[in-house]
Structures are given as C-alpha cells and as structure tokens.
Amino acid sequence: MIKAVRGTRDLLPPDTALWNFVETAARNVFRLYNYREIRTPIFEQTQLFSRSVGEETDIVSKEMFTWEDHGKAASEKSQSLTLRPEATAGIVRAYIEHDLGRSGLLQKLYLMGPMFRRERPQKGRYRQFYQIDAEVIGPPAAGSESPSVDAELLEMLATFLERIGITGWTLELNSVGCANDRPKYNEALRAAIAKDIDKMCEDCRRRAVTNPLRVLDCKVPEDQPIIDKLPRMLDYLDESCRQHFQAVQDLLAAVGVSYVINSRLVRGLDYYTRTAFEFTHGALGAQNAILGGGRYDGLSESLGGPKAPGIGFAIGEDRLVLALGKTAEELSTPPDAYIAPLGAGMNREAARLARGLRGQGVVIELGDETFRLKKSLETGGKIGARFAIIVGENEVKADAFALKNLTTGEQVTVPRTELGNRIKQ
Ligand code: AMP
C-alpha cells in the first residue's frame, strides 16, 4: 500500500472545518486592517532562501527540499530549486520583481499555504505544514520603519487570536538590534561564550563562530545556565533601536495588548532586525510557538532590491488548530435536507427539486431511486440532516412533497413552492 510520505499528512473532514474556520477568521481580520492577499509560487530558486534566511540557519543548512532541475529544452538551463520553507523571502522577491514600492504606499500583504522543511516529525511539527503569513513592507517614506507598524501588526494578531477563541497566549517580545549595533553585540557574545565553550553542545560551538546569536536559541538543558548569563542584546541597542523598541512597547500598552520581554528570543532566520516576537501557548507542549515574526529592515537590499523596511509574521496553522478550544463537529454544518427518490424514474424529479432548493440556499444531500425508504431515512439521520423530503410518483403529480422532520418524526405535505422557506424556518 502506498502511504503519505513521512512528515506529511492528509487533512480530512470533519477536521477541515477547523482549518476553514481559522482561515476565514484570518481573512476577515486582515480585511479590517486593509491587508490584501498575495500568492507566490511554492518553489523558488534555492539562492533566494540561502541569501535571505541565511546559510547558517537550520532551515537552509539542513531542512530544505532542494533539487537540481534539469532543463528539458536546450534553451532551458538547469537550476537549483527549493520548495519554500517560509513565505517572507518569496513575498519580498515579488515586491522587488514587480516594483511594488513604486506606488510609494505601504504594501500590506497576506499569504496562506503550505511550507516545507525536512525536520524530525513530531506532534505539532511536520515536513509539510501550513502557515498564515502577513507582511507590511514599503519605502521608508510610506512609514514602513515606524514602530506604529509593529504595534498595529501585534495588536492585529491579538485581535485574531481573540476572535477565534484562543486565550492563554503569551506575546514574547525582544529587539535583536540592527546592522549598526549587532556587530558589537556579536563580539561581546563571542567573548562571553569563549569562556565556557568547551562545556557547551556541538551546535553551540559551531554557532559561536558562525552565528553567535543563534546560541541563545539552544534548547540543550546543560547549556541553559551558561546561556542565561550571556550578555543581552537589549543592553547593546543603539539609541535609535532603543527608542524604536520603547515606542513599540508604549503603543502596545496604549491599545491594551500585554507582552513579556524575552531577551533570549531570537528567531531561526537571519534576516530579522529590531522587533522580534513569538506568541506561545501553554497547551502545545514542546512545540509551543503558535506564531512568530519580526522586522527585516535590510532584507530587500540583500536581495538586490530597493530600501524597503518591513515586518511580518507566520502563524503555524497546524499548531493553531491544536490550540483551538473548538471541535470539528461544533464547526461543521450538516445538510438541511436529504432527498429520497422513491422508485424507478424518480432520480430525475429528485434532481430537479434539489436544483430548485439549492438555488434558494438550502443544503441538500441527494439519495438514489434504488434505495428503499428505510435506508434513505437512516442515511438522512446519519449525515445529520434535519429533514428528509420524499419524492414519489404521487408527490410529483401533486407537486407537493412529504417533508419528514428527522428529529421529531413528524411528517407534513408541503407544496414545491413553499418547501425552501419551510426548511429554512
Ligand atoms: P518560522 O517560519 O520558523 O518563524 O515559524 C513560524 C511558525 O510556523 C511557528 O511558530 C510554528 O507555529 C510554525 N512552524 C514552523 N515549523 C513548523 C513545522 N515543521 N511544523 C508545523 N509548524 C511549524
């Protein structure tokens, strides 16, 4: 038997109702903040990710699904392609490619779809997973650097979580500085790590050289006391980063969004500057981050584009669905009525009736003329329909149908023209 590939899974009904609920709520909330949808390809040139996410990150160094695509025609060159491991790089590429900054306006964009990382599968962690992603990006004159953009985005996330009924989340906030203050911090970090480096895990030893910020993200228990004593980025912020971070916090306080400062919060992608954040949730166990994001003021330039500061986030939809306090059954809507054609030739009449009722917005499941009435009524009950409509020769002649309430068993005869309203009552 051929099974789904390790780390991938099928999303089946009724569970898909949970996914639809979350996605619809996201679209509605994004609309209130004037975001518009963008869709980018699922695969891109490999160098887009290596240059933006960063060569030294786990994602690029070990988790990407990459292949050499050999051109079929002589005119096609072979190139290295990768299934997108995240959405921001593709969106910024599209921003540059289509010169979206030329309007001089902020671009507020969202994207929903699958991402791919070759991680070790476990609960809440998959190789194909789904993100709801949003980005605000634009030329500095559009206000793209303003702390109010950061605060609005965070407040929007709080609103979204509230709308879908997720409580008990924590907004963890940090500033990871910028190109101006980061080198000084990296130096201080390297010097501090050097003292204990032989006591640290292998990953930390490598990162201490290549990307010391990532040491802060180490989860190895033995390393924690050492990491807790390392210098904090917040003490190394330059004046403008410090003021920016303070302004974000003031605005959050003004709109009543609570947060905690986590000075060890660094994200798994290299492009982040200044504001970095995660929303975590207690119900999720080890993989407790439902969403994360941050600012990426130099990303566009590093991909050869114009100056276009931005900030964005990615919600892990798989984890969000796990944290939802709702069940799929609660969110699923059963059909209004089951139409039971009785006897040869009645499929045609049933189909005609179904078409008319569906046109009035009635949700119909259609039976078959070969089924006995008992089986039809049982099926109607099993699928949760409120009514069964019986279509037999007598009903067709009278143009009035037996409408059976499947909960009470009560049955009445209703003319065709009144059926729709009667069912919707
Ligand atoms: P990132 O793109 O790494 O910033 O992740 C953003 C969010 O995506 C995380 O907070 C998770 O909720 C989710 N996520 C990341 N990787 C996975 C994965 N392998 N499986 C499921 N969700 C994931």
Residues whose N, C-alpha, C, O or C-beta is under 5 A from the ligand:
A	BS01	AMP	E86 R117 E119 G124 R125 Y126 F129 G268 A289 I290 L291 G292 A314 I315 G316 D318 R319
